[in-house]
Amino acid sequence: MTSEPHEHDRENDEPARAGHGPGGSGPAPPVDVVLPCLDEAAALPWVMERIPPGWRAIVVDNGSTDGSASVAEALGALVVPEPRRGFGAACHAGLTAATAEFVCFCDCDASLDPGLLPEMVERVRSGGADLVMGRRRPTRRGTWPAHARAGNAAVARMLRSRTGVRVRDIGPMRAARRTGLLGLGTADRRSGYPLETVVRAADAGWRIEEVDVPYLPRSGRSKVTGTWRGTWTAVRDMAAVLREPPARRRAPAGGGSP
């Protein structure tokens, strides 16, 4: 995940910037996988080899200095630069660059396996859900720091109180239809982006499901929840999202959903 050094940012986005790399040409893939990336050169080979065949990886370079963009391009990803720092900024840049009917999001630090995404996409494709989220289940002690887990649990409780949606993890691994996600108009460009997406989807009447996914030891240190300060910043951003009034319009999830 990417770092969040600036104040809450809700500027209008420019049209999607052109990416580069072999993944940027040819017909639209069936699924695009958005991978926000900040200095993940060491993890990228593991992540890229687990992208399902025929799917396209969109690696959004959020200011890496370790050659991540070059590594991703060499491995076949479409690389989209996003100079504005922030997890939400990177996610949204990838979403606006996507062209597939279905879009997935996944961390780029080797903590989550993209090979598990087809099951999540199938739930959306079959009409069983509009948004499917991965509930992280640590595979070993210490994988998910206690302060990060506590912050995540607190936000999940606030989400349930605000929307009635019962999920136990506001995780980064998820799948939905591209047109539906764009229609939500998610505006946060920092740590609140994943939560705001869920809040807006709930307000729009989307069917939201959660599936368990293994949470592996990440490569390197988390840029967001690796410290108490990072966790506090993320929780603050998410709390600001939850204080906003419910959206007044319904945003169709795509594919004939309400």
Secondary structure, DSSP 8 states (H G I E B T S, - for coil): -----S--------S----BSGGGSSS--SEEEEEEESS-TTTHHHHHTTS-TT-EEEEEESS-SSSHHHHHHHTT-EEEE--S-SHHHHHHHHHHH--SSEEEE--SSSSS-GGGHHHHHHHHHTTS-SEEEEEEEESSTTSS-HHHHHHHHHHHHHHHHHH----S---S-EEEEHHHHHHHT----STTHHHHHHHHHHHTT--EEEEEEEE---SS--SSSSSHHHHHHHHHHHHHHHTS---SS----STT--
